[in-house]
Amino acid sequence: MFFTMLYDKFDSLKEQQLQIMDKDGKIIRKDLMPKLSNDDLKKIYYYMVLGRAADQKAMNLQRQGRMGTFAPVYGQEAQVASAYALQQGDWVVPAFREHALTLVRGMPLKNFYLYYMGNEIGSVVPEDTRILPVSVPVGSHPIHAVGIAWASKIKKEKTVAITYLGDGATSEGEFHEAMNFAGVMKAPVIFYCQNNHWAISVPRSIQTASKTIAQKAVAYGFPGIQIDGNDIFAVYAATKEAVDRARNGGGPYFIEAVTYRFGPHTTADDPTKYRDEKEVEYWKQRCPVMRLRKYMANLGIWDDKQEKKLLEKVDKEVEKAVEESEKTPIATVDNVFDYTFAQLTPQLAEQKTYLKKVQDEKKARTQK
Protein backbone atom coordinates (compact mmCIF):
# COMPACT_ATOMS: atom_id res chain seq x y z
CA MET A 1 0.00 0.00 0.00
CA PHE A 2 1.03 3.60 -0.56
CA PHE A 3 0.54 4.18 3.15
CA THR A 4 3.05 1.47 3.99
CA MET A 5 5.52 3.07 1.62
CA LEU A 6 5.03 6.41 3.34
CA TYR A 7 5.50 4.93 6.78
CA ASP A 8 8.53 2.90 5.78
CA LYS A 9 10.27 5.82 4.10
CA PHE A 10 9.27 8.55 6.51
CA ASP A 11 9.07 6.79 9.85
CA SER A 12 8.78 9.50 12.51
CA LEU A 13 11.70 7.99 14.42
CA LYS A 14 13.99 8.84 11.52
CA GLU A 15 15.31 12.30 10.83
CA GLN A 16 13.39 12.66 7.57
CA GLN A 17 10.19 14.61 7.16
CA LEU A 18 7.62 13.94 4.46
CA GLN A 19 7.91 16.69 1.86
CA ILE A 20 6.69 16.46 -1.72
CA MET A 21 6.87 20.12 -2.79
CA ASP A 22 9.71 22.41 -1.74
CA LYS A 23 9.45 26.04 -0.65
CA ASP A 24 9.72 27.24 -4.26
CA GLY A 25 6.75 25.23 -5.46
CA LYS A 26 8.85 22.53 -7.13
CA ILE A 27 8.04 18.83 -6.82
CA ILE A 28 10.91 16.92 -5.25
CA ARG A 29 9.16 13.55 -4.82
CA LYS A 30 7.17 12.78 -7.96
CA ASP A 31 6.73 9.20 -6.80
CA LEU A 32 4.69 10.39 -3.81
CA MET A 33 2.50 12.93 -5.63
CA PRO A 34 -1.17 12.40 -4.74
CA LYS A 35 -3.85 12.29 -7.40
CA LEU A 36 -5.25 15.82 -7.42
CA SER A 37 -6.67 17.38 -10.57
CA ASN A 38 -6.05 20.97 -11.62
CA ASP A 39 -9.58 21.79 -10.46
CA ASP A 40 -8.79 20.23 -7.07
CA LEU A 41 -5.71 22.43 -6.75
CA LYS A 42 -7.68 25.55 -7.59
CA LYS A 43 -10.35 24.67 -5.03
CA ILE A 44 -7.77 24.06 -2.33
CA TYR A 45 -6.07 27.34 -3.22
CA TYR A 46 -9.43 29.15 -3.13
CA TYR A 47 -10.15 27.95 0.41
CA MET A 48 -6.65 28.83 1.55
CA VAL A 49 -6.96 32.36 0.15
CA LEU A 50 -10.47 32.72 1.56
CA GLY A 51 -9.27 31.58 4.98
CA ARG A 52 -6.45 34.11 4.94
CA ALA A 53 -8.69 36.96 3.77
CA ALA A 54 -11.27 36.11 6.44
CA ASP A 55 -8.49 36.04 9.00
CA GLN A 56 -7.13 39.46 8.07
CA LYS A 57 -10.63 40.95 8.15
CA ALA A 58 -11.21 39.43 11.57
CA MET A 59 -8.01 41.02 12.84
CA ASN A 60 -9.26 44.43 11.73
CA LEU A 61 -12.68 43.84 13.30
CA GLN A 62 -11.09 42.85 16.60
CA ARG A 63 -8.93 45.97 16.65
CA GLN A 64 -12.06 48.05 15.97
CA GLY A 65 -13.91 46.45 18.88
CA ARG A 66 -16.40 44.74 16.59
CA MET A 67 -15.20 41.22 17.39
CA GLY A 68 -13.67 39.46 20.36
CA THR A 69 -10.32 37.76 20.81
CA PHE A 70 -9.58 35.03 18.27
CA ALA A 71 -6.70 32.84 17.11
CA PRO A 72 -5.46 33.71 13.59
CA VAL A 73 -4.83 30.94 11.08
CA TYR A 74 -2.33 33.11 9.18
CA GLY A 75 0.52 30.87 8.00
CA GLN A 76 -1.24 27.57 8.63
CA GLU A 77 -3.62 27.55 5.67
CA ALA A 78 -2.30 24.24 4.29
CA GLN A 79 -4.66 22.66 6.83
CA VAL A 80 -7.27 23.01 4.08
CA ALA A 81 -5.72 20.07 2.21
CA SER A 82 -6.30 17.77 5.18
CA ALA A 83 -10.02 18.52 5.18
CA TYR A 84 -10.07 17.98 1.43
CA ALA A 85 -9.00 14.37 2.03
CA LEU A 86 -12.15 13.54 4.03
CA GLN A 87 -15.48 12.12 2.91
CA GLN A 88 -18.89 13.66 3.50
CA GLY A 89 -19.81 11.63 6.58
CA ASP A 90 -16.53 12.07 8.42
CA TRP A 91 -16.24 14.08 11.63
CA VAL A 92 -14.05 17.11 12.28
CA VAL A 93 -13.20 17.95 15.89
CA PRO A 94 -11.35 21.30 15.85
CA ALA A 95 -9.47 23.29 18.44
CA PHE A 96 -9.55 27.06 17.82
CA ARG A 97 -7.30 27.69 14.80
CA GLU A 98 -9.10 25.70 12.12
CA HIS A 99 -11.58 28.09 10.54
CA ALA A 100 -9.93 27.77 7.10
CA LEU A 101 -10.46 24.02 6.92
CA THR A 102 -14.00 24.12 8.33
CA LEU A 103 -15.03 26.12 5.26
CA VAL A 104 -14.16 23.08 3.14
CA ARG A 105 -16.47 20.97 5.27
CA GLY A 106 -19.46 23.26 4.78
CA MET A 107 -19.28 25.64 7.74
CA PRO A 108 -20.65 29.05 6.66
CA LEU A 109 -18.04 31.79 6.90
CA LYS A 110 -20.42 34.00 8.86
CA ASN A 111 -20.40 31.42 11.67
CA PHE A 112 -16.72 32.16 12.22
CA TYR A 113 -17.50 35.83 12.76
CA LEU A 114 -20.63 35.14 14.82
CA TYR A 115 -18.76 32.87 17.21
CA TYR A 116 -16.05 35.41 17.97
CA MET A 117 -18.59 38.21 18.17
CA GLY A 118 -20.02 36.32 21.13
CA ASN A 119 -23.14 35.07 19.35
CA GLU A 120 -23.90 31.43 20.20
CA ILE A 121 -25.53 30.96 16.79
CA GLY A 122 -21.99 30.76 15.43
CA SER A 123 -21.72 27.29 16.98
CA VAL A 124 -24.76 25.96 15.13
CA VAL A 125 -23.59 23.88 12.17
CA PRO A 126 -25.71 22.93 9.12
CA GLU A 127 -27.62 19.65 9.42
CA ASP A 128 -25.45 17.79 6.91
CA THR A 129 -22.16 19.03 8.40
CA ARG A 130 -20.26 16.99 10.98
CA ILE A 131 -18.13 19.55 12.77
CA LEU A 132 -17.97 20.00 16.53
CA PRO A 133 -17.91 23.56 17.92
CA VAL A 134 -14.69 25.43 18.59
CA SER A 135 -12.84 24.09 21.64
CA VAL A 136 -10.86 26.78 23.43
CA PRO A 137 -9.54 24.73 26.40
CA VAL A 138 -6.18 23.35 25.27
CA GLY A 139 -6.09 19.59 24.69
CA SER A 140 -9.55 18.74 26.03
CA HIS A 141 -11.21 17.88 22.71
CA PRO A 142 -9.16 14.96 21.24
CA ILE A 143 -10.86 12.62 23.68
CA HIS A 144 -14.23 13.66 22.21
CA ALA A 145 -12.95 12.73 18.76
CA VAL A 146 -11.94 9.31 20.06
CA GLY A 147 -15.40 8.84 21.52
CA ILE A 148 -17.02 9.70 18.20
CA ALA A 149 -14.69 7.34 16.35
CA TRP A 150 -15.29 4.51 18.80
CA ALA A 151 -19.06 4.98 18.46
CA SER A 152 -18.65 4.81 14.69
CA LYS A 153 -16.77 1.53 15.05
CA ILE A 154 -19.38 0.04 17.38
CA LYS A 155 -22.14 1.00 14.92
CA LYS A 156 -20.09 -0.46 12.06
CA GLU A 157 -20.16 2.82 10.18
CA LYS A 158 -17.47 3.56 7.62
CA THR A 159 -16.74 7.01 9.01
CA VAL A 160 -13.68 8.44 10.70
CA ALA A 161 -12.99 11.37 13.00
CA ILE A 162 -10.08 13.76 12.68
CA THR A 163 -9.09 16.07 15.49
CA TYR A 164 -6.77 19.07 15.27
CA LEU A 165 -4.49 20.23 18.05
CA GLY A 166 -1.39 22.31 18.61
CA ASP A 167 2.02 21.26 19.91
CA GLY A 168 1.13 22.69 23.32
CA ALA A 169 -1.87 20.37 23.61
CA THR A 170 0.46 17.35 23.68
CA SER A 171 1.52 18.37 27.20
CA GLU A 172 -2.03 18.03 28.52
CA GLY A 173 -3.19 14.93 30.36
CA GLU A 174 -6.37 14.54 28.31
CA PHE A 175 -4.32 14.33 25.14
CA HIS A 176 -2.52 11.26 26.46
CA GLU A 177 -5.77 9.73 27.67
CA ALA A 178 -7.19 10.18 24.18
CA MET A 179 -4.12 8.64 22.55
CA ASN A 180 -4.17 5.66 24.92
CA PHE A 181 -7.88 5.01 24.51
CA ALA A 182 -7.63 5.32 20.72
CA GLY A 183 -4.79 2.80 20.60
CA VAL A 184 -6.49 0.28 22.89
CA MET A 185 -9.85 0.48 21.11
CA LYS A 186 -8.31 0.81 17.63
CA ALA A 187 -10.67 3.68 17.02
CA PRO A 188 -10.83 5.15 13.49
CA VAL A 189 -9.43 8.53 14.51
CA ILE A 190 -6.65 10.74 13.17
CA PHE A 191 -4.75 13.11 15.44
CA TYR A 192 -3.55 16.05 13.34
CA CYS A 193 -1.05 18.12 15.31
CA GLN A 194 -0.32 21.55 13.88
CA ASN A 195 3.13 22.06 15.31
CA ASN A 196 3.58 25.81 14.81
CA HIS A 197 6.59 25.93 17.15
CA TRP A 198 4.94 28.08 19.83
CA ALA A 199 2.27 27.35 22.44
CA ILE A 200 1.64 31.03 23.15
CA SER A 201 5.14 32.00 24.37
CA VAL A 202 6.39 28.49 25.18
CA PRO A 203 8.66 27.15 22.38
CA ARG A 204 8.45 23.61 21.08
CA SER A 205 12.02 23.05 22.32
CA ILE A 206 10.92 23.04 25.96
CA GLN A 207 7.44 21.64 25.38
CA THR A 208 8.71 18.08 25.16
CA ALA A 209 12.03 16.20 25.18
CA SER A 210 10.88 13.97 22.31
CA LYS A 211 12.84 14.37 19.10
CA THR A 212 9.53 14.61 17.27
CA ILE A 213 5.95 14.90 18.42
CA ALA A 214 4.85 12.23 15.95
CA GLN A 215 6.88 9.54 17.72
CA LYS A 216 4.61 9.82 20.75
CA ALA A 217 2.12 7.68 18.83
CA VAL A 218 4.45 4.67 18.99
CA ALA A 219 4.03 4.41 22.76
CA TYR A 220 0.27 4.08 22.27
CA GLY A 221 0.48 1.36 19.66
CA PHE A 222 -0.13 3.14 16.40
CA PRO A 223 1.92 4.92 13.69
CA GLY A 224 2.91 8.55 13.56
CA ILE A 225 4.51 10.62 10.84
CA GLN A 226 6.07 14.07 10.67
CA ILE A 227 5.30 16.06 7.54
CA ASP A 228 5.95 19.48 6.06
CA GLY A 229 2.76 21.15 7.23
CA ASN A 230 3.09 23.95 4.67
CA ASP A 231 3.21 21.54 1.72
CA ILE A 232 -0.36 20.86 0.60
CA PHE A 233 0.69 17.69 -1.23
CA ALA A 234 2.33 16.22 1.86
CA VAL A 235 -0.66 17.27 3.96
CA TYR A 236 -3.16 15.73 1.58
CA ALA A 237 -1.18 12.52 0.96
CA ALA A 238 -0.56 11.80 4.65
CA THR A 239 -4.14 12.60 5.67
CA LYS A 240 -5.68 10.62 2.83
CA GLU A 241 -3.65 7.53 3.65
CA ALA A 242 -4.37 7.85 7.37
CA VAL A 243 -8.08 8.31 6.72
CA ASP A 244 -8.27 5.36 4.31
CA ARG A 245 -6.37 3.20 6.79
CA ALA A 246 -8.72 4.12 9.64
CA ARG A 247 -11.80 3.63 7.49
CA ASN A 248 -10.65 0.12 6.61
CA GLY A 249 -10.14 -0.95 10.22
CA GLY A 250 -6.47 -0.04 10.64
CA GLY A 251 -7.07 2.09 13.72
CA PRO A 252 -5.70 5.49 14.73
CA TYR A 253 -2.88 7.49 13.24
CA PHE A 254 -0.90 10.57 14.27
CA ILE A 255 0.24 13.32 11.89
CA GLU A 256 2.64 16.01 13.05
CA ALA A 257 2.36 18.83 10.53
CA VAL A 258 5.32 21.16 11.00
CA THR A 259 4.07 24.65 10.22
CA TYR A 260 4.31 28.18 11.63
CA ARG A 261 1.92 30.88 12.72
CA PHE A 262 2.99 34.19 11.21
CA GLY A 263 0.95 36.27 13.61
CA PRO A 264 0.11 36.18 17.31
CA HIS A 265 -1.20 33.18 19.21
CA THR A 266 -4.40 35.19 19.64
CA THR A 267 -5.23 38.85 19.25
CA ALA A 268 -4.43 39.22 22.97
CA ASP A 269 -0.83 38.17 22.36
CA ASP A 270 2.29 40.09 21.31
CA PRO A 271 4.74 37.63 19.67
CA THR A 272 7.47 40.27 19.36
CA LYS A 273 8.06 39.78 23.09
CA TYR A 274 9.35 36.24 22.63
CA ARG A 275 10.08 35.61 18.92
CA ASP A 276 12.96 36.70 16.72
CA GLU A 277 11.78 38.43 13.56
CA LYS A 278 14.41 36.50 11.57
CA GLU A 279 12.60 33.30 12.52
CA VAL A 280 9.32 34.70 11.23
CA GLU A 281 10.91 35.78 7.95
CA TYR A 282 12.46 32.34 7.51
CA TRP A 283 9.03 30.74 7.68
CA LYS A 284 7.39 33.35 5.47
CA GLN A 285 9.70 32.11 2.72
CA ARG A 286 7.89 28.79 3.17
CA CYS A 287 4.38 30.25 3.10
CA PRO A 288 1.85 27.56 2.10
CA VAL A 289 -0.27 29.93 0.00
CA MET A 290 2.74 31.26 -1.89
CA ARG A 291 4.10 27.76 -2.52
CA LEU A 292 0.89 26.48 -4.07
CA ARG A 293 0.53 29.61 -6.19
CA LYS A 294 4.09 29.15 -7.51
CA TYR A 295 3.40 25.51 -8.31
CA MET A 296 0.22 26.33 -10.24
CA ALA A 297 1.97 29.16 -12.08
CA ASN A 298 4.80 26.80 -13.07
CA LEU A 299 2.17 24.32 -14.22
CA GLY A 300 0.59 27.00 -16.40
CA ILE A 301 -2.82 26.92 -14.74
CA TRP A 302 -2.56 30.16 -12.75
CA ASP A 303 -1.62 33.75 -13.56
CA ASP A 304 -1.90 37.28 -12.19
CA LYS A 305 -5.25 37.84 -13.88
CA GLN A 306 -6.76 34.81 -12.17
CA GLU A 307 -5.18 35.86 -8.88
CA LYS A 308 -6.75 39.32 -9.07
CA LYS A 309 -10.14 37.86 -9.91
CA LEU A 310 -9.94 35.43 -6.99
CA LEU A 311 -8.93 38.13 -4.50
CA GLU A 312 -11.88 40.27 -5.59
CA LYS A 313 -14.20 37.28 -5.18
CA VAL A 314 -13.05 36.35 -1.69
CA ASP A 315 -13.12 39.98 -0.55
CA LYS A 316 -16.79 40.16 -1.53
CA GLU A 317 -17.50 36.88 0.27
CA VAL A 318 -15.79 38.12 3.41
CA GLU A 319 -17.61 41.45 3.41
CA LYS A 320 -20.94 39.68 2.88
CA ALA A 321 -20.25 37.28 5.76
CA VAL A 322 -19.35 40.15 8.09
CA GLU A 323 -22.47 42.07 7.12
CA GLU A 324 -24.69 39.04 7.69
CA SER A 325 -23.09 38.26 11.04
CA GLU A 326 -23.48 41.80 12.33
CA LYS A 327 -27.14 41.81 11.32
CA THR A 328 -27.87 38.46 12.97
CA PRO A 329 -29.97 38.84 16.16
CA ILE A 330 -28.23 37.93 19.39
CA ALA A 331 -28.69 34.32 20.47
CA THR A 332 -31.64 33.36 22.65
CA VAL A 333 -31.48 31.15 25.72
CA ASP A 334 -32.70 28.27 23.52
CA ASN A 335 -29.73 28.78 21.18
CA VAL A 336 -27.34 28.57 24.11
CA PHE A 337 -28.68 25.27 25.45
CA ASP A 338 -30.18 23.33 22.54
CA TYR A 339 -27.16 22.58 20.36
CA THR A 340 -24.88 20.70 22.74
CA PHE A 341 -26.81 17.76 24.18
CA ALA A 342 -29.49 15.66 22.50
CA GLN A 343 -31.24 15.72 25.89
CA LEU A 344 -30.45 18.25 28.60
CA THR A 345 -29.22 17.05 31.96
CA PRO A 346 -31.48 17.95 34.92
CA GLN A 347 -29.00 20.65 36.00
CA LEU A 348 -28.89 22.25 32.55
CA ALA A 349 -32.68 22.04 32.21
CA GLU A 350 -33.00 23.90 35.51
CA GLN A 351 -30.53 26.56 34.35
CA LYS A 352 -32.38 26.98 31.07
CA THR A 353 -35.72 27.43 32.81
CA TYR A 354 -34.24 30.02 35.14
CA LEU A 355 -32.52 32.00 32.38
CA LYS A 356 -35.64 31.97 30.20
CA LYS A 357 -37.57 33.43 33.12
CA VAL A 358 -34.97 36.16 33.53
CA GLN A 359 -35.04 36.84 29.79
CA ASP A 360 -38.84 37.08 29.74
CA GLU A 361 -38.86 39.44 32.72
CA LYS A 362 -36.27 41.67 31.06
CA LYS A 363 -38.27 41.71 27.84
CA ALA A 364 -41.43 42.63 29.75
CA ARG A 365 -39.70 45.55 31.47
CA THR A 366 -38.37 46.80 28.15
CA GLN A 367 -41.83 46.77 26.59
CA LYS A 368 -43.36 48.88 29.39
C-alpha positions in Angstrom: 0.0 0.0 0.0 1.0 3.6 -0.6 0.5 4.2 3.2 3.1 1.5 4.0 5.5 3.1 1.6 5.0 6.4 3.3 5.5 4.9 6.8 8.5 2.9 5.8 10.3 5.8 4.1 9.3 8.6 6.5 9.1 6.8 9.8 8.8 9.5 12.5 11.7 8.0 14.4 14.0 8.8 11.5 15.3 12.3 10.8 13.4 12.7 7.6 10.2 14.6 7.2 7.6 13.9 4.5 7.9 16.7 1.9 6.7 16.5 -1.7 6.9 20.1 -2.8 9.7 22.4 -1.7 9.5 26.0 -0.7 9.7 27.2 -4.3 6.8 25.2 -5.5 8.8 22.5 -7.1 8.0 18.8 -6.8 10.9 16.9 -5.3 9.2 13.5 -4.8 7.2 12.8 -8.0 6.7 9.2 -6.8 4.7 10.4 -3.8 2.5 12.9 -5.6 -1.2 12.4 -4.7 -3.9 12.3 -7.4 -5.3 15.8 -7.4 -6.7 17.4 -10.6 -6.1 21.0 -11.6 -9.6 21.8 -10.5 -8.8 20.2 -7.1 -5.7 22.4 -6.7 -7.7 25.6 -7.6 -10.4 24.7 -5.0 -7.8 24.1 -2.3 -6.1 27.3 -3.2 -9.4 29.1 -3.1 -10.2 28.0 0.4 -6.6 28.8 1.5 -7.0 32.4 0.1 -10.5 32.7 1.6 -9.3 31.6 5.0 -6.4 34.1 4.9 -8.7 37.0 3.8 -11.3 36.1 6.4 -8.5 36.0 9.0 -7.1 39.5 8.1 -10.6 41.0 8.2 -11.2 39.4 11.6 -8.0 41.0 12.8 -9.3 44.4 11.7 -12.7 43.8 13.3 -11.1 42.8 16.6 -8.9 46.0 16.6 -12.1 48.1 16.0 -13.9 46.5 18.9 -16.4 44.7 16.6 -15.2 41.2 17.4 -13.7 39.5 20.4 -10.3 37.8 20.8 -9.6 35.0 18.3 -6.7 32.8 17.1 -5.5 33.7 13.6 -4.8 30.9 11.1 -2.3 33.1 9.2 0.5 30.9 8.0 -1.2 27.6 8.6 -3.6 27.5 5.7 -2.3 24.2 4.3 -4.7 22.7 6.8 -7.3 23.0 4.1 -5.7 20.1 2.2 -6.3 17.8 5.2 -10.0 18.5 5.2 -10.1 18.0 1.4 -9.0 14.4 2.0 -12.1 13.5 4.0 -15.5 12.1 2.9 -18.9 13.7 3.5 -19.8 11.6 6.6 -16.5 12.1 8.4 -16.2 14.1 11.6 -14.1 17.1 12.3 -13.2 17.9 15.9 -11.3 21.3 15.9 -9.5 23.3 18.4 -9.6 27.1 17.8 -7.3 27.7 14.8 -9.1 25.7 12.1 -11.6 28.1 10.5 -9.9 27.8 7.1 -10.5 24.0 6.9 -14.0 24.1 8.3 -15.0 26.1 5.3 -14.2 23.1 3.1 -16.5 21.0 5.3 -19.5 23.3 4.8 -19.3 25.6 7.7 -20.7 29.1 6.7 -18.0 31.8 6.9 -20.4 34.0 8.9 -20.4 31.4 11.7 -16.7 32.2 12.2 -17.5 35.8 12.8 -20.6 35.1 14.8 -18.8 32.9 17.2 -16.0 35.4 18.0 -18.6 38.2 18.2 -20.0 36.3 21.1 -23.1 35.1 19.3 -23.9 31.4 20.2 -25.5 31.0 16.8 -22.0 30.8 15.4 -21.7 27.3 17.0 -24.8 26.0 15.1 -23.6 23.9 12.2 -25.7 22.9 9.1 -27.6 19.7 9.4 -25.4 17.8 6.9 -22.2 19.0 8.4 -20.3 17.0 11.0 -18.1 19.5 12.8 -18.0 20.0 16.5 -17.9 23.6 17.9 -14.7 25.4 18.6 -12.8 24.1 21.6 -10.9 26.8 23.4 -9.5 24.7 26.4 -6.2 23.4 25.3 -6.1 19.6 24.7 -9.5 18.7 26.0 -11.2 17.9 22.7 -9.2 15.0 21.2 -10.9 12.6 23.7 -14.2 13.7 22.2 -13.0 12.7 18.8 -11.9 9.3 20.1 -15.4 8.8 21.5 -17.0 9.7 18.2 -14.7 7.3 16.3 -15.3 4.5 18.8 -19.1 5.0 18.5 -18.7 4.8 14.7 -16.8 1.5 15.1 -19.4 0.0 17.4 -22.1 1.0 14.9 -20.1 -0.5 12.1 -20.2 2.8 10.2 -17.5 3.6 7.6 -16.7 7.0 9.0 -13.7 8.4 10.7 -13.0 11.4 13.0 -10.1 13.8 12.7 -9.1 16.1 15.5 -6.8 19.1 15.3 -4.5 20.2 18.1 -1.4 22.3 18.6 2.0 21.3 19.9 1.1 22.7 23.3 -1.9 20.4 23.6 0.5 17.4 23.7 1.5 18.4 27.2 -2.0 18.0 28.5 -3.2 14.9 30.4 -6.4 14.5 28.3 -4.3 14.3 25.1 -2.5 11.3 26.5 -5.8 9.7 27.7 -7.2 10.2 24.2 -4.1 8.6 22.6 -4.2 5.7 24.9 -7.9 5.0 24.5 -7.6 5.3 20.7 -4.8 2.8 20.6 -6.5 0.3 22.9 -9.9 0.5 21.1 -8.3 0.8 17.6 -10.7 3.7 17.0 -10.8 5.2 13.5 -9.4 8.5 14.5 -6.7 10.7 13.2 -4.7 13.1 15.4 -3.5 16.1 13.3 -1.1 18.1 15.3 -0.3 21.5 13.9 3.1 22.1 15.3 3.6 25.8 14.8 6.6 25.9 17.2 4.9 28.1 19.8 2.3 27.3 22.4 1.6 31.0 23.1 5.1 32.0 24.4 6.4 28.5 25.2 8.7 27.2 22.4 8.5 23.6 21.1 12.0 23.0 22.3 10.9 23.0 26.0 7.4 21.6 25.4 8.7 18.1 25.2 12.0 16.2 25.2 10.9 14.0 22.3 12.8 14.4 19.1 9.5 14.6 17.3 5.9 14.9 18.4 4.9 12.2 16.0 6.9 9.5 17.7 4.6 9.8 20.7 2.1 7.7 18.8 4.5 4.7 19.0 4.0 4.4 22.8 0.3 4.1 22.3 0.5 1.4 19.7 -0.1 3.1 16.4 1.9 4.9 13.7 2.9 8.6 13.6 4.5 10.6 10.8 6.1 14.1 10.7 5.3 16.1 7.5 6.0 19.5 6.1 2.8 21.1 7.2 3.1 24.0 4.7 3.2 21.5 1.7 -0.4 20.9 0.6 0.7 17.7 -1.2 2.3 16.2 1.9 -0.7 17.3 4.0 -3.2 15.7 1.6 -1.2 12.5 1.0 -0.6 11.8 4.6 -4.1 12.6 5.7 -5.7 10.6 2.8 -3.6 7.5 3.7 -4.4 7.8 7.4 -8.1 8.3 6.7 -8.3 5.4 4.3 -6.4 3.2 6.8 -8.7 4.1 9.6 -11.8 3.6 7.5 -10.6 0.1 6.6 -10.1 -1.0 10.2 -6.5 0.0 10.6 -7.1 2.1 13.7 -5.7 5.5 14.7 -2.9 7.5 13.2 -0.9 10.6 14.3 0.2 13.3 11.9 2.6 16.0 13.0 2.4 18.8 10.5 5.3 21.2 11.0 4.1 24.7 10.2 4.3 28.2 11.6 1.9 30.9 12.7 3.0 34.2 11.2 0.9 36.3 13.6 0.1 36.2 17.3 -1.2 33.2 19.2 -4.4 35.2 19.6 -5.2 38.9 19.3 -4.4 39.2 23.0 -0.8 38.2 22.4 2.3 40.1 21.3 4.7 37.6 19.7 7.5 40.3 19.4 8.1 39.8 23.1 9.3 36.2 22.6 10.1 35.6 18.9 13.0 36.7 16.7 11.8 38.4 13.6 14.4 36.5 11.6 12.6 33.3 12.5 9.3 34.7 11.2 10.9 35.8 8.0 12.5 32.3 7.5 9.0 30.7 7.7 7.4 33.3 5.5 9.7 32.1 2.7 7.9 28.8 3.2 4.4 30.3 3.1 1.8 27.6 2.1 -0.3 29.9 0.0 2.7 31.3 -1.9 4.1 27.8 -2.5 0.9 26.5 -4.1 0.5 29.6 -6.2 4.1 29.1 -7.5 3.4 25.5 -8.3 0.2 26.3 -10.2 2.0 29.2 -12.1 4.8 26.8 -13.1 2.2 24.3 -14.2 0.6 27.0 -16.4 -2.8 26.9 -14.7 -2.6 30.2 -12.8 -1.6 33.8 -13.6 -1.9 37.3 -12.2 -5.2 37.8 -13.9 -6.8 34.8 -12.2 -5.2 35.9 -8.9 -6.7 39.3 -9.1 -10.1 37.9 -9.9 -9.9 35.4 -7.0 -8.9 38.1 -4.5 -11.9 40.3 -5.6 -14.2 37.3 -5.2 -13.0 36.4 -1.7 -13.1 40.0 -0.6 -16.8 40.2 -1.5 -17.5 36.9 0.3 -15.8 38.1 3.4 -17.6 41.4 3.4 -20.9 39.7 2.9 -20.3 37.3 5.8 -19.3 40.1 8.1 -22.5 42.1 7.1 -24.7 39.0 7.7 -23.1 38.3 11.0 -23.5 41.8 12.3 -27.1 41.8 11.3 -27.9 38.5 13.0 -30.0 38.8 16.2 -28.2 37.9 19.4 -28.7 34.3 20.5 -31.6 33.4 22.7 -31.5 31.1 25.7 -32.7 28.3 23.5 -29.7 28.8 21.2 -27.3 28.6 24.1 -28.7 25.3 25.4 -30.2 23.3 22.5 -27.2 22.6 20.4 -24.9 20.7 22.7 -26.8 17.8 24.2 -29.5 15.7 22.5 -31.2 15.7 25.9 -30.5 18.3 28.6 -29.2 17.0 32.0 -31.5 17.9 34.9 -29.0 20.7 36.0 -28.9 22.3 32.5 -32.7 22.0 32.2 -33.0 23.9 35.5 -30.5 26.6 34.4 -32.4 27.0 31.1 -35.7 27.4 32.8 -34.2 30.0 35.1 -32.5 32.0 32.4 -35.6 32.0 30.2 -37.6 33.4 33.1 -35.0 36.2 33.5 -35.0 36.8 29.8 -38.8 37.1 29.7 -38.9 39.4 32.7 -36.3 41.7 31.1 -38.3 41.7 27.8 -41.4 42.6 29.7 -39.7 45.6 31.5 -38.4 46.8 28.1 -41.8 46.8 26.6 -43.4 48.9 29.4 
